[in-house]
Amino acid sequence: MANRKISFINDNYYHIYNRGIDKRIIFENDHDFKRFQESLRLFNSPNSIWLADANQKTEVKPQDRLVDIVCYCLMPNHFHLLLKQRVDSGIPNFMRKLGTGYSLYFNMRKERSGSLFQGTYKAKLVTDDNYLTHLSRYIHMNPVELVDSNWKVAGIKNKRTAFDFLDKFQWSSYPDFISEVSGKIISRSILHEMFTPSSYKKFIESWLIKDLEQIAQLP
């Protein structure tokens, strides 16, 4: 793993993101998305797990997780994660397993070689609760660009269409946040203490034009 300026400290939150090299598509079909989702769940452990041997019943105990996955979103050519480090070197170890494991799978499937991602993943420290809540909204609203590519500049043209799309977008943690059923990937976090499912949905849907400047500054 390349050297980086940021230090990962236990119990701190970090925005982690990366994209395909040369902006290439890294999730080409539903199977790719599902594979990465399963990797988020199963690689969040100090133990070595072979995905080929795992199944839906294979679980990582919450107390054994390297990180708390607060929220996430997978897009065709990039991904966003909001992570809280639980143990020393938790984020570097988790991201190493995640990146290496998915790259090997993708390269074998495509019969290709070389890097899949655009260098080492990027990481930014989340400095306060306000930033954390705003970041979670930004991450969960990323899929809007699939139905309205200019929304970050000009705002959402059809909010109902956009929010209906978000509700059904299965490659992010947003459906977990707005339902009473918790998935196996994300951990309960400060966001669950601040919001109920209905209030979080309202928080997402009540974003204002004034937020566009902040949104534009995020990667």
N, C-alpha and C positions, 0 to 999 in steps of 0.2 A: 504494500500500500504506500502510495506516495506521501511524502511529508506534507503536513498542512499546518496552517497558522493557528487554527482553532484547537482548543483542548476540550475534551469531553469530560464533564464532571457529573458524578452521580446525582440523580434527582433534578437535573436541569433538563429543559426542553430544547429540542433542536429541529429546525426545518431541514430535511434532507431531500435532495432532488438530483436527478440526472436525466439525460436524454440519449437517444441513439447517436452513434458517431455519424457525422455528416447529416444529422437530423433524420436518419433512416428510421423506418418503422420497426419497432422492437416487439410489438404485439400485433401479429398479423391476423389472428383469428381468435375465437372464443377459447380454444384450447390453450393458446399462449397466455391469455389473461388468467385463466383458471390455474395454470401452472405457476404463475407468479404469485397469485393469491395463496396457493397452497405453500409456496416457499415462504411467504410472510409468516404463515402460521407455524410451519414445522422447523424452519431454520432459527426461530427465536428460542434457542436452547443451547446450553453449553455442550450438549451431546451431539454426536454425528448421526444424522438421520438420512437414509437413502429414500428419496421420494418414491422410487419404483417399488419399495417395500412397504410404503405407508398407505394408509387409507383414511376415510373420514373419521374412523374411530380412534386413530392415532392422535394423542393429545400431548401438549406440553403443559405441565402444571404451572399455574400462574406464578407460584413462588420460585419457579426455576427459570423464568424468562430473562433473557439478556436485556431486553428493553420493554417498555410499555409502548405499544403502538396506539397513539391517541387518535389519529385519523390518517387516511390515505386516499389517494386517487391515482388510478392508472389510465394514462392516455395512450393513443396509438404509438407516439414516438417519445414519450417521456413519462416520468412518475414523480409524485410528491408524497413524502412521508412526514408526519409530525411525531417525533419520538421523544421519550423520556428515558434517559439511561438509568438502569437499575443497579448494575454492577460495574466494577472497573473494566474498562475497555469493552463494555457491552455493545456500544454502537459500532465501533470498528470491526469487532468480531462478527456481529450480525450482518453488517453490510458486506463484509468479505464473503461470507457464506452465501448471501443472497445474490450478489453480483456474479461470483464465480459459478454457482450452481445454475443460475438461469442462462448465463452465457454458454456454458457447456451444452445444456439442453438445446438452446436455439441453434448453435453452430452444428450440432449433430443432426438436427432435424433438417436444416437447410444445406447440409454438406458444405459448409463454409469454414473458414478459419480467420483468425484475427480478432481484433477488438469489436465488441458490440456496442459498448457505451462510450460516450464522449469523455474519456479520461476518468479520473477519480470523481466519485460523487461529490456534490457541493453540500456544505453544511453551514447553517447560520444559527447562532444562539437566539433563543426566544427570551427577550429581556423582561417582559412583564405580562400580566394576565390580559391586558387589553390587546397587546400584540398577539397573544396566543389565540384569543377568541376571533380576532380579525383574520388571522392566518388560517384557522380552521375553516372559516367561511370562504376564503379565497381558494383553498384546496378543494373544498367540496363544490365550488362553483366552476371549477376548471372545465368540466364537460360541456358547459354552455357553448363553448367555442365550436363544438361539433354541430350545433344547430344555428349558431349566430356568430360567425367568425370575427366580427368587428365589435363585439360587445364591450371589450375592455376600453375601447376608445370612445365609442358613441353611445354606450348604454344598450340595454336589452330591448330589442324591437317588440317582441311579443313575450311578455313575462309568463303568461299562462303556459304557452308552448314550452318555454325554457324550463320552468319549474316542474312541469309534468315529466319532461325528459329526465331531469335530475332525480325525481322520485323513483324512476324505473331503471336508472343507470346502475348496473350491478357490479361495476368494476371500481367502486369507491365504497367508503364506509358510511356515506350519507344515509343509505337505507337503514343501516343499523341505528343511527342516531334518531331517526324519526319513527321508529317502531319500538314496540315494547319487548321485542325479542333481540337479545344480544348475540352477535356472531362469535366465532372462535378466534378471530384475529385481533380485534381491538380490545384494549383494557379499559376498565372504568377509570375515569380521570376527573380532573377538576372541571372539565366541561359538563360531565354528568351531574356534578354538584351544582353547577350554575344554571343548567337548563333541564327542563323536562322534554320529552320528544316533541310535544306540540309547541313549546316555546322556542325550541331550537329551530324548528321548521319556520316559525314566524321570523326568527332572527335572520335566517337565510333569505327569506322572501321579502324582508323589509329593508334590504340594503338600499342606500340612497345614492344619488348622482355624486354627492360630495365624496363618496368612497372611491370613485374612479381614479382619482389622483394617487391614492394609497395603493390601489390594486395595480396600477400601471408600474409602480416601483418594485413590485414583487416579481420574481423570476417565472 
